[in-house]
Amino acid sequence: MSAPAPAAPRRWFVAGDLNGFFGLVVDNLSILGFIAMALVGMFQFPAEVVFTRMFPGTAFGVLVGNLLYTVMARRLAARTGRDDVTAMPLGLDAPTSIGMALLVLGPAFVASKATGLDPNAAAIATWQLGMASLVIMGLLKLALSFFGEAVTRALPRAALLGSIAGIALVLMGLLPLLETLRSPLVGFVTLGLLLYVLIAKGKLPVRGPAVLLAFVFGTVLYYGLGLAGLGAPGFAVPAWNAPQIVLPLPSLGFLEGLPTAMTYLPLLLPFGLLMVVGGINVSESARAAGDDYRTRDILLVEAIATLVAGVCGGVAQTTPYIGQPAYKHMGARSGYTLLTGLFIGIGGMLGIVSGLVQWLPLAVLAPIIVYVGIDITTQAFQATPKQHAGAMVLGFLPSAAYLLAIK
């Protein structure tokens, strides 16, 4: 009797990983763009501190988390014998990143300057506050990660997916849509192309990764209209800043920010708890899409990535993205998280990410988040029994209230 033929090795990359990679990279770049816009544009935060101190450590957390999720996906594929396992996407959390910028970092910077500190010293103190905030939220998530399985078993799917669909529709849908409206021609052309290729499954006349082509076209259109004098009000070509290598080395600088961070606990603890609930929700969302990840492991990786980012200088917490089914529909498997982690992490150290954040227009970056929000909300209704639709809609209301708090 002949021995069974060995299983063919699973490929590291498939064609759908390119679409997933560009989509996940743009998600992260969009949130970094929002952070930079809020701190530098609204609060006059020194750009040098944002791009050379805050961003490298933040990007390093994305690298660590995506590498771990890639390993988890390949292990699940090997254990189940399936070739269609999609890795859990990890990136920067949109609601709490916006909240950190608008409710914690920006006001703290203004308050520090009011005490007589010069802007650079106030910015460094605020950066240390951001580091300490991430460490606090990471420790909270680490402690709560061991209870995720129990919560998953106790709550019905409508309870788990209702809140996540509300976040997707109200926060991930509306806030980026407002940025799209600032340059409506560019924003809606980019959004239309994305919906055409990702939802309608249409084919573009040019061969290549559809998501990349949509963003290239949107970016060219944005700068073309702007240089022709037809762009949105306030159009300006960003100044070129030469990239510089910044290694996100571990630091005890967060200890300096702990006293101030303790005064923000009423905000930080809900931010961390929201990510625990979100991690439980995305695990259920992935399970509904066919990928049965252990909730505890998803939460542990999330907590570790946030802690690493905080210790290394980051100011925005990482989270597993609620769009795993959307990336699965793109045809992505495990290669896209590996590529994203390497690109964001190494690009953050080399200054590439900071350069892209300054040059990629938000009107082009925002539509991909709108698409992910649409896909998540659709999947939540499809995966929940029809008789629970009312509970799903009720789950949208806290997100609407949170939107009002942010605004």
C-alpha positions in Angstrom: 0.0 0.0 0.0 1.5 3.3 -1.1 2.0 6.1 1.4 -0.4 9.1 1.0 1.0 11.9 -1.0 2.1 14.9 1.1 -0.2 17.9 1.1 0.9 20.6 -1.2 2.4 23.6 0.7 0.0 26.5 1.1 0.9 29.6 -0.9 2.0 32.6 1.1 0.3 35.0 -1.4 -2.7 34.8 -3.7 -4.1 37.4 -6.2 -6.7 38.6 -3.7 -4.0 39.4 -1.2 -3.0 42.5 -3.3 -6.5 44.0 -3.0 -6.6 43.1 0.7 -3.1 44.7 1.2 -4.0 48.0 -0.5 -7.3 48.1 1.3 -5.8 47.5 4.8 -2.8 49.8 4.2 -5.2 52.6 3.1 -7.3 51.9 6.2 -4.3 52.5 8.4 -3.0 55.5 6.4 -6.5 57.1 6.6 -6.5 56.9 10.4 -2.9 58.2 10.6 -4.1 61.0 8.3 -7.0 61.8 10.6 -4.6 61.9 13.6 -2.2 64.2 11.9 -5.0 66.5 10.6 -6.5 66.8 14.0 -3.2 67.4 15.9 -1.3 69.5 13.4 -4.2 71.2 11.7 -6.6 71.8 14.6 -4.4 72.1 17.6 -1.2 73.4 15.9 0.8 70.5 17.3 4.5 70.4 16.1 4.5 68.2 13.0 8.0 66.9 13.7 6.8 65.3 17.0 3.8 63.7 15.3 5.8 62.2 12.4 9.1 61.2 14.0 8.0 60.3 17.6 4.3 59.3 17.6 4.0 57.5 14.2 7.0 55.1 14.2 5.9 53.4 17.5 2.2 53.4 16.4 3.2 51.7 13.1 5.4 49.2 15.0 2.3 48.0 16.9 0.6 47.4 13.6 3.6 45.3 12.4 3.6 43.1 15.5 -0.2 42.5 15.5 -0.4 41.7 11.8 2.5 39.3 11.9 0.9 37.4 14.8 -2.5 37.3 13.0 -0.7 36.0 9.9 0.7 33.1 11.9 -2.7 32.4 13.4 -4.3 32.2 10.0 -1.8 29.8 8.6 -2.1 27.6 11.6 -5.9 27.6 11.2 -5.6 26.7 7.6 -3.2 23.8 8.4 -5.5 22.5 11.2 -8.6 22.6 9.1 -7.0 21.7 5.7 -8.7 24.7 4.1 -7.1 27.0 1.6 -9.6 29.8 1.9 -8.8 31.0 5.5 -8.5 34.8 5.7 -6.3 36.3 8.4 -7.8 38.7 10.9 -6.9 42.2 9.8 -5.3 44.4 12.4 -4.8 48.2 12.4 -5.5 51.4 14.2 -8.9 51.7 15.7 -10.8 54.6 14.1 -13.2 55.7 16.9 -10.7 55.6 19.7 -7.9 57.1 17.6 -10.2 60.0 16.7 -11.2 60.2 20.3 -7.6 60.2 21.5 -6.7 63.0 19.1 -9.7 65.2 19.8 -10.4 64.4 23.5 -7.1 63.6 25.0 -3.9 64.6 23.1 -5.1 67.8 21.6 -6.7 69.3 24.8 -3.7 68.1 26.8 -1.3 69.9 24.5 -3.3 73.1 24.8 -3.4 72.8 28.5 0.4 72.2 28.7 1.1 75.3 26.6 -1.3 77.3 29.0 1.1 76.5 31.9 3.9 78.3 30.1 5.7 75.4 28.4 7.0 76.1 24.9 5.2 74.2 22.1 8.0 71.5 21.7 8.1 70.8 25.4 4.3 70.6 25.6 4.3 68.3 22.6 6.8 65.9 24.2 4.8 65.9 27.4 1.7 65.1 25.4 3.5 62.4 23.5 4.4 60.7 26.8 0.8 61.0 27.9 -0.2 59.2 24.7 2.3 56.4 25.4 1.0 56.0 29.0 -2.5 55.9 27.7 -1.7 53.0 25.4 0.0 51.1 28.2 -3.0 51.5 30.5 -5.4 50.4 27.7 -3.1 47.5 26.8 -3.0 46.2 30.3 -6.8 46.5 30.6 -7.2 44.5 27.4 -4.7 41.9 28.5 -6.5 41.3 31.8 -9.9 41.0 30.1 -8.8 38.9 27.1 -9.2 35.7 29.1 -13.0 36.3 29.5 -13.8 36.7 25.8 -14.9 33.1 25.2 -17.4 33.3 28.1 -18.9 36.5 26.7 -19.2 34.9 23.2 -21.0 31.9 24.6 -23.4 34.0 26.7 -24.5 36.6 24.1 -26.6 36.0 21.0 -25.2 36.9 17.6 -27.5 40.0 17.3 -25.9 41.4 20.5 -22.4 40.9 19.2 -22.9 42.0 15.6 -25.4 44.8 16.3 -23.0 47.1 18.0 -20.3 46.4 15.5 -22.6 47.2 12.6 -23.5 50.5 14.3 -19.9 51.4 14.6 -19.4 50.5 10.9 -22.4 52.5 9.7 -22.3 55.5 11.9 -18.6 56.0 12.6 -16.7 54.2 9.8 -19.4 55.2 7.3 -20.3 58.8 8.2 -17.0 60.4 9.4 -15.0 59.3 6.3 -18.0 60.3 4.1 -17.7 63.8 5.5 -14.1 63.9 4.4 -15.2 62.6 1.0 -17.6 65.5 0.7 -14.8 68.1 1.2 -13.7 67.2 -2.3 -16.9 65.6 -3.7 -15.8 65.0 -7.3 -12.6 63.2 -6.3 -14.2 61.5 -3.3 -17.3 60.2 -5.1 -15.3 59.1 -8.2 -13.0 57.0 -6.0 -15.9 55.7 -3.9 -17.8 54.8 -7.1 -14.8 52.9 -8.5 -14.4 50.9 -5.3 -18.1 50.0 -5.1 -18.1 49.1 -8.8 -15.1 46.6 -8.4 -15.8 45.3 -4.9 -19.6 45.1 -4.6 -20.8 45.0 -8.3 -17.7 42.9 -9.2 -17.2 45.0 -12.3 -14.0 44.9 -14.3 -11.9 48.0 -15.0 -10.5 48.6 -18.5 -6.9 48.5 -17.1 -5.6 45.3 -15.7 -4.1 45.3 -12.1 -5.2 45.4 -8.5 -8.6 47.1 -8.6 -8.2 48.9 -5.2 -4.8 50.2 -6.2 -6.0 51.5 -9.5 -8.9 53.3 -7.9 -6.6 55.1 -5.5 -4.1 56.0 -8.2 -6.8 57.4 -10.4 -8.3 59.3 -7.4 -5.0 60.8 -6.4 -4.1 61.9 -9.9 -7.6 63.4 -10.3 -7.2 65.3 -7.0 -3.9 66.9 -7.8 -4.8 67.4 -11.4 -7.9 69.4 -10.5 -6.1 71.3 -7.8 -3.2 72.4 -10.0 -5.8 73.4 -12.7 -7.5 75.7 -10.1 -10.6 73.5 -10.0 -9.8 71.7 -6.7 -11.5 71.9 -3.4 -11.1 75.1 -1.3 -7.8 75.2 0.5 -6.0 72.9 -2.0 -2.3 73.0 -1.6 0.5 70.7 -2.6 2.2 69.4 0.5 5.8 70.4 1.2 8.3 67.7 0.6 10.0 66.4 3.8 13.0 64.1 3.4 12.4 60.7 5.0 14.4 60.0 8.1 15.1 56.7 9.9 13.5 56.5 13.3 13.7 53.2 15.2 10.8 52.7 17.7 13.0 51.5 20.5 11.4 50.5 23.8 11.3 53.4 26.3 10.3 54.2 29.8 9.0 57.6 28.7 5.5 56.4 29.4 6.2 56.6 33.1 6.5 60.4 32.8 3.0 60.5 31.3 1.3 58.2 33.8 0.4 61.0 36.4 -1.4 62.9 33.7 -2.9 59.8 32.1 -4.6 58.9 35.4 -6.7 62.0 35.1 -8.0 60.7 31.7 -9.1 57.3 33.1 -12.8 58.1 32.6 -12.0 58.2 28.9 -9.2 55.6 28.6 -10.9 52.7 30.4 -14.0 52.9 28.1 -11.7 53.2 25.1 -9.9 50.0 26.2 -13.2 48.2 27.1 -14.6 49.1 23.7 -11.8 47.3 22.0 -12.3 44.2 24.1 -16.0 44.2 23.1 -14.9 44.9 19.5 -12.5 42.0 19.6 -15.2 39.7 20.7 -17.5 41.0 18.0 -14.9 40.6 15.2 -14.2 37.1 16.3 -17.9 36.3 15.9 -18.0 38.2 12.6 -15.1 36.1 11.3 -16.8 32.9 12.6 -19.9 33.8 10.7 -17.8 34.2 7.6 -16.3 30.7 8.1 -13.1 31.3 10.0 -13.3 30.0 13.5 -10.6 31.9 15.5 -10.4 31.5 19.2 -11.7 34.7 20.8 -9.1 34.7 23.6 -6.2 34.5 21.1 -7.6 37.4 19.0 -7.9 39.5 22.2 -4.4 38.6 23.4 -2.8 39.6 20.2 -4.7 42.9 20.2 -3.5 43.6 23.8 0.1 42.7 23.1 0.2 44.9 19.9 -1.2 47.8 21.9 1.3 47.4 24.7 4.2 47.1 22.3 3.1 50.3 20.5 2.7 52.2 23.8 6.2 51.2 25.1 7.8 52.1 21.8 6.2 55.5 21.5 2.8 54.9 19.9 -0.3 57.0 20.7 -3.1 55.1 18.9 -4.3 51.6 20.0 -4.4 48.7 17.6 -7.5 46.5 17.1 -8.6 43.7 15.0 -10.6 45.3 12.2 -14.3 44.5 11.9 -14.0 44.1 8.1 -12.6 40.6 8.0 -15.5 39.3 5.9 -14.9 42.3 3.5 -11.3 41.2 3.0 -12.4 37.6 2.5 -14.8 38.8 -0.2 -11.8 40.5 -1.9 -10.1 37.1 -2.1 -7.5 37.9 0.5 -6.0 35.0 2.6 -3.0 35.5 4.9 -0.5 37.2 2.7 -2.2 40.6 2.9 -1.7 40.9 6.7 1.9 40.0 6.3 2.5 42.6 3.6 0.6 45.2 5.5 2.5 44.7 8.7 5.8 44.9 7.0 4.8 47.9 4.9 3.4 49.9 7.8 6.0 48.8 10.4 9.1 49.3 8.3 7.6 52.3 6.4 7.0 53.9 9.8 10.6 53.5 10.7 11.9 54.8 7.4 9.6 57.8 7.3 7.7 56.5 4.3 4.4 56.3 6.1 4.7 59.9 7.3 5.4 61.0 3.8 2.4 59.1 2.4 0.1 60.5 5.1 1.1 64.0 4.0 0.7 63.4 0.3 -2.3 61.1 0.0 -5.5 63.2 0.0 -8.1 62.2 2.6 -10.8 62.5 -0.1 -9.1 59.4 -1.7 -8.3 57.6 1.5 -11.7 57.9 3.1 -13.8 56.0 0.6 -12.2 52.6 1.5 -13.4 53.0 5.1 -16.9 53.8 3.8 -16.9 50.6 1.7 -15.7 48.5 4.7 -18.5 50.0 6.8 -21.1 49.1 4.1 -19.9 45.6 3.9 -19.8 45.0 7.6 -23.3 46.3 8.1 -24.6 44.1 5.3 -22.9 41.0 6.7 -24.3 41.7 10.2 -27.9 41.6 8.9 -27.3 38.6 6.7 -25.7 36.6 9.6 -28.4 37.4 12.1 -31.9 35.8 12.3 -34.6 38.0 10.8 -36.6 38.1 14.0 -33.6 39.8 15.7 -33.4 42.7 13.2 -35.0 45.0 15.8 -32.2 44.2 18.3 -29.7 44.9 15.6 -31.1 48.3 14.9 -31.2 49.1 18.6 -27.5 48.3 18.7 -26.8 51.2 16.3 -28.0 53.9 18.8 -24.9 53.9 21.2 -22.7 54.5 18.1 -24.9 57.5 17.2 -24.5 58.9 20.7 -20.8 58.3 20.5 -20.6 60.2 17.2 -22.3 63.2 18.9 -19.8 63.0 21.8 -16.9 63.0 19.2 -18.3 66.0 17.3 
